[in-house]
Amino acid sequence: MQSITERTLLALSLLQAFWIGGCANPAMPGALPGAGFTPNSLQGGAVTPTQNPQVARYTIVPPSGAAVTIDFGTDTTYGLQTWAVPAALDGGPVSILVAGMRVFTTYHMRARMNLPDGSQSFDSDHVFNTGGLPPERIPQVTVTRPDGLEPSPGIELINVFSVPIPSTEKVTASAFDLEGNLVWFYDLEDSGELDSPFPIKLLPNGNFLLVVTGIFNGVREINLAGETISQFSAGSEYVSILHRLTGIPGYHTSPWRRSDRF
């Protein structure tokens, strides 16, 4: 049974590339493409939806020693790209989460294989249609730009802690581009109520670490599709992790919000 290597990237709608956790993952040094590889022998990739309607999963089997990047955009000039992910050591498929796309928009994407000899091979074009949240669940944001000032590039990652926990409310973890368009969210709705993620932090592997308060109280790691990678309930480590994420000594939960620029 072949394993699937999954790396994630929150790609921006306004930037050529956005790297989570620093540099891309290079291909194995000294690796060579598999014997007999030609562009025509490349097995085509597949794009499938995830539980987040704004995140696609692109899966492909790259040649040995290659590094895979996903080019994507609203037309076939693409313009946006994910980080580079090395081919799996066992020759299995590589799965990359493509995020940072706007709601209810058609995107084109293709895998680009960068080979150790400096050449490139491309998958065929794939089309992915994003979905979105009901309008009443999208946080309302307003972008104001003072005359003559240009914002720094990036996105706004917003997480809100509500007291009391609401039963029907807007998502409390979301990301917006600098034009105020929703490009990512994490929905904590559970059994008709909403947990609150506060704080939330990007990890070097592209996942998010968040402290959850509500029906579940504890620490959770998720990928960009919102899939839980691991979690543990509140205990002796709870206050220590809150302090490490916020940098606030003696941190205690309170009804305030936090916005981070990436």
Helices and strands as residue ranges (DSSP letters): E 5-10, G 39-41, E 46-49, E 56-60, E 67-73, E 80-81, E 85-86, E 94-99, E 106-114, E 120-122, E 126-129, G 135-137, E 156-160, E 173-176, E 182-186, E 189-190, E 193-194, E 196-202, E 208-213, E 218-222, E 228-233, H 237-246, E 257-261
